[in-house]
Amino acid sequence: MNFSMIVYILAWVLRIEGISLLLPFICAIIYREHSSAAAILSVSAISLVVGAVLTRKKPKKIAFYTREGFVIVAGCWLVLSLVGALPFYISGKIPHYIDAVFEIVSGFTTTGSSILSDVEALGKGLIFWRSFSHWMGGMGVLVLVLTVLPLGGGYNMMIMKAESPGPDVSKMVPRVADTAKALYKIYFVLTVICIFAFLLSGMPFFDALCIGFGTAGTGGFAIRNSGMADYSMFSQFLITIFMILFGINFNVYYLLQRRKWKDAFSSEEARTYLLIILCSTLFIAFNNLKEMGNGLLFALHHAFFTVGSIITTTGFSTLDYNHWAVPSQMVILFLMISGACAGSTGGGIKVSRLIILLKNMGKELHLIIHPEAIK
C-alpha cells in the first residue's frame, strides 16, 4: 500500500476544498454575515495551509493500483465531509458536530436529506456552501483533482474506476486527465447555462445560483423552507428540464460537442431514460388527475417535475406525492431505484444496468422456451 501517495492526493483534495470555501466566504461577506464569514475563512485557511504543506513534495514512489484507488476515494469523502462540516459547527448554526457532518455528507453525496427544520436560519453564506457541496459532489471531487494533478502511467484510471458509479468506465480521450477536463468543461458550461436560464425565468440571483448547483449535482437541497413551491411554474419547468439534462450520460454531450450526431442520438441508454420519463409522466398525471384537481396541464406539470426530480435522485418537490394514488407511488419507487444514466450526476442503479438486466432476462427466457436455439 502506497500510503505516501494516498496522503499526497488527499492533501490535494484538502487544498481544493480550501479554495472552494472561499466562495461561500465571499458570499457571507457580501451579506454581512461576519460570524459565518470568520468560521468559513478559518476552515479555508487551515485546509489550504495543511494541504500546501503535505503537497510540497511529491512522493518518490507514485505507483498505486486498485486497492489504493479505493482507499483514496473513501479517504476523499471522509476528508471532504469532516472538514466541510466545520463551518456549520464553528459558526454555531448547527450546534452539534455530528449533525453538521450529516448535513455536509448529504450535500457532497448529493443525497439531499437534511436535519434542518429552518434552512433559512443558516444565512446566505452557509446556504451557499451547503448548495455548492452538491455541485462539487455531483461530478466527484476526485475527477476535479485529476484535472490538476495528472499522474501519468495509467494511475489516474485507478482513481476513475474507484470513483465511477457506472457499470464501466470509458475514456472520452486517450488520457484520463484530458477526459476529466472534458467532463468538467461540459459540467461547468451546462451549469452556467442552467443558472442563466433560471435568472431569465425571474429567479433572484442567489436563488438561481444555489438551485443551479443543486440541479447540476442532482442533489436536492432547498434554500427556502417552502422548497420549490415559491417559484413560478416556468421556473419549475426549467428546473425539471435541467435535472433531466444532468441525468444524461455526459458522453452524449461530448459526442454532440464533437459533432458526432449519429453516435450521440444512437445512445440506447439515453433513449430509454427519456422514454421512462415520458411514460411515467403521462401515467402519473392521468392517474392523479382528480387528486391534483386543477386540470390536465397542472397535473402534467407537477407529474413531469416529480418524475424528473425522482429519476435523477435530485429530490426537489412541488407537491406532496404521499397523497397521490398508490399506483403512482409505485412508479415513483421504481424511478427512485432505476435512477438516471451512467456517467451522469444522477444516482440510482442506472438505466444502463436495467437495460442489461432486461436483455439478460429476455435471453434466458428465450433459451427456456427454445433450448436448442442458437442466439
N, C-alpha and C positions, 0 to 999 in steps of 0.2 A: 504494500500500500504506500503510495507516494504522498505522504502527509504534507510535505513542504509545498507541493503543487496545489493540493487541496486548500491549504491555508492561503496561498497566493491568490487563487481565483476567488475565494470567499472574501478576501480583503478588497478585491476589485468590486465585488458586489456591494460591499460596505461603502466604498467611495461613490459608487453610482447612487446609492440611497442617500448619501450625504448631500450630493449635488441636487438630487430630486427634492429634498426637503427645503431647498432654497426657494422653490416656487410657492409652497404654502406660507413660507416666511414672508415673502413679498406681499402675498395676499393679506396676511394678518396685519402687516404694516399699513397697507392701503386702507384697511377698515379700522385702523387704530385699536387693534386688539393686542395690547402690549404684553400681557401675561402669556398669551398664546405664542406671540412672536418670539419672546425670550425662550420659551420652552423648546420651540421648533429650532431656533438658531443654535441653542446649546447642544442639542442632539446632532444637528447637522455638523457642527464644528468638531465634535468628538469623533463622529463617524469618518469625517474627512481626514483628521489627524491620524487616527488609528489605521485607517485604510492606506494612507500615504506611507506610513512607517513600515507596514507589512508588505507593501508592494515596491518598496525602494530598491530591492534587489531581487531579480528573477532567479528562481531556483536553478541550480546546475542541472539537475535531473528533471526534465519536463515530461518525460514519458508517463502516461497513465492510460488505463484501459477501462473496461466496462464497470468494474466494481467501484473504481474511483469516480466514474461518471455519476453513478447513483448516489454516492456519498456527497458529491459536490451539489447535486440537485437538492437532496434532503437538507444539507447544510445551508444552502442558499435560502430556502424558505424559512428555516429557523432563524437565521441572521436577520433577514428582512423583517420577520414578524416581531422578534424580541426587541429589535431596535426601533422599528416603526411604531410600536405601541407606546414608546416613551413620551412623545409629545402630548398624547392624551392624558397620561398619568402625571407627568411633571406639571402640566398646566392646571391640574385638578379638575378638569372637565369630566374625566372618568376616574373616580377616586380609587378604584381597585385595579391593580396592575393586570390581574388575570382577565378582568372584563375588557381592559384596553387591548390585551393580546387577542382575545376573541374577536374584537371588532376589526382589528387590522388584518388578522388572518382571514377573516371573512372578506375583507377587501382585496387582499393580494390573490387569494384563491378564486376570486370573483363569485363567491357563494352568495353574498348579499344578505345573509342573516345579521341581525343586529340586537344588541342588548339595550339599545337606547329607546326610551319612550318619548323623548323630546329631542329630536335631531337638531332642531334649530338652536337649541341652547349651547351647542358646541361652539358656535361662532363661525364666521366665514373661513378663517384660516384653517381650522381643523376639519371643517366640512370639505374644503378643497383637498386637503391631504387624504382624507377618507375616500373621496371620489377618485383622486389621482392614483390611489393604490389599485383601483380596478384597471386603470389604463396600463399601469406597469405590469400587473399580473396577467392581463389579457393575452399578451403575446409571449410573456415569460421574460423575466429579467435576465436570465442566462443567455437568451437569444441576443439581448442587447449587449451583454458582456462580450459575446463572440464578435460583435461588430467592431469593438475597440481593442480586443485582445486576441488577435489572430495567433494561434498556437502552432499551426502547421503540423505536418506529419500525420494527418488524419485524426489527431486527438480531439479536434473540435466536434467531430462526428460522434464521439463517445458521449459528450455532453448533450448534443442534439437528440440522440436516441433516448437518453435517460429522461430528458425534459419533455419530449413529444408524447402527447396522449393518444395519437392516432395509431392505426394498425401498423403503419410502416412509415419510415422517414425517407423522403426522397429529396435530392438536391436540385434546386432550380438551375443552378450553375455549377461548374465543376468544383469550386472551392466553397466550403461550408461557411466561411466568413462572409463571402460575397452573397451567399444565399440568405444569411442572417440580415445583411444590409438591405437586400431586395425586399425581404419580408417587412422590415421596419419602415422602409420607404413607403410601401403600399399602405401599411398600417397608419403611418403618420398622415399621409395625403388623404386617406379616407376619413380620418378623424377630423382633419381641418375642414373638409367638405361638409361633414356631419354637423360640426359646430356652426359653420356659416349658414347652413340650411336652417338650423334651429333659430338663429338670430333673425333670419328673414321671416320666420313664422311668428315673430313677435315675442320670443323669449327674452328675458333680461340677460345681459352678457354673462353674469356669474352663473346663472342657471344653465345657460347654453353650454358653458364650459364643463360644468360638473356633470350635467346629464349626458353631455357628449362623451366624457370619459367613461361613464357607466355603460353607455350604449356601445361604445367601441370595445370595451373589455367584456361586454355582455355580463356585467356584474349585477346591478340592480339596486345599489344604494340610492334611496331617495334623499333629496336635500330639503324637503319640506315635510312636515308632519302629515299633510294630506296626500302625500305621494304624487302620482301623476294626474290626479283628478283636477288640480288647479289650472292645468294647461289647456289650451284650446284644442278642439278636435283636429285641427290641421297640424298642430304641433305633435299631438299624439300619433297622427298618421305618419308623420315624418320619422318619429322615434321608431315606429314599427318597421318602416322601410329600412332604416339603417341597422336595426337589430338583425333583420333578416340578411342584409348585405354582409354584416360582420360574421354571420354564421356560415357563409360560403367559403369553401377551401380557397386559401389565398393563391394557390397555384393557378386557379382560374383567372384571377386578376393579373397575375404575371403573364399568362398567355395572352390576355387581352392587351396588355401593355406592349407585348412583343408583336401584336397584330396577327396572332395565330388564332384567328376567329374560329376556324373549324374545330381545332383542338379544344378551345375554351368551351364552345357550346356543345361539344360531344361528351362533356363530363356527366357520366351516369349518376354519380352521387348528387351533383347539384340539381339535376333534373328531378330526381326522386325527392330530394329535400323540398323543392318548390311545389311539387305535386302533393306532398303530405300537407304542406301549409294550406294550399288551395282547398283540398278536400276537407281538412279539419275545420277550416274557417266556415265553409258552407254548412257543414254538418252542425257545428255548434250554434251558428246564427239561426238556422231554421229550427233546431231543437229547443232553443230558448227564446223564441220569438214572443211568447206570452209572458215569460218571466221578466224579460227586459222591458216590454210594454211601451216602447216608443217608436215602433215601426221597424221596417226591414233594414233601412240604411243605418240606423242606430245599432241594431243587432249585429250587422256585418262589421261595422266599425270596431266595436268592442270585442267581437269574436276574433277579428284579424289582429288586434293589438295583443290580446291574450295569447293567441297561438304563436305569434312572433316572439313574445316575451318568454313563453314556456319552452318552446322547442330550442331556443338559443340559450336557455337556462339563465336569462337575464333577471327575471323576477319582478320587473315593473308591473304595476296593476292599475287599472282604472275602475274596475268593478270587483265586487267580492264574488268570485265564482263558486264559493261554497254553497251559494243559494241556487246554483244552476241545476238543471236536470242531471240525474245520475249518469246517463249515457255520455253526456258532455264531460263530466268529471272523469270518466274512464278514458276518454280521448285525451284529456289533459294529462292524466297519469302516463299514458303511452308516450306523449310528447316529451314529458319530463325524462323518461327513460331513454328514448331514442336520441334526443339531443340534435345538435347541428352536424355540419360536415367536419370530417377530419381536416386538420390543417387550418382551422378557423379559430376564433377566440371563444366559440361556443363550447358548452360542456356536453354531458351525456355520454352514452356509449358510442355515439357517432352513427350517422346514416350509413356510412360505408360498411360498418360491421353488420347492420341489419340486412343490407343487400347480400353480403357474403353468406349470412345465416339463411336467408330465404333461398338463395341459389343452391346451397348445400342441401337444404330440406327438399327442394324440388328434385335435385339429383337423386337423393336417397329414395324418395317416393317413386321416381321413375324406375329405379333399379328393383324396388319391391314389386312393382306392377309388371315390369318387363325384365326379369332377372337375366335373360340371355342377351339383352340388348347391349350394343357397344356404343358408348357415348363419350 
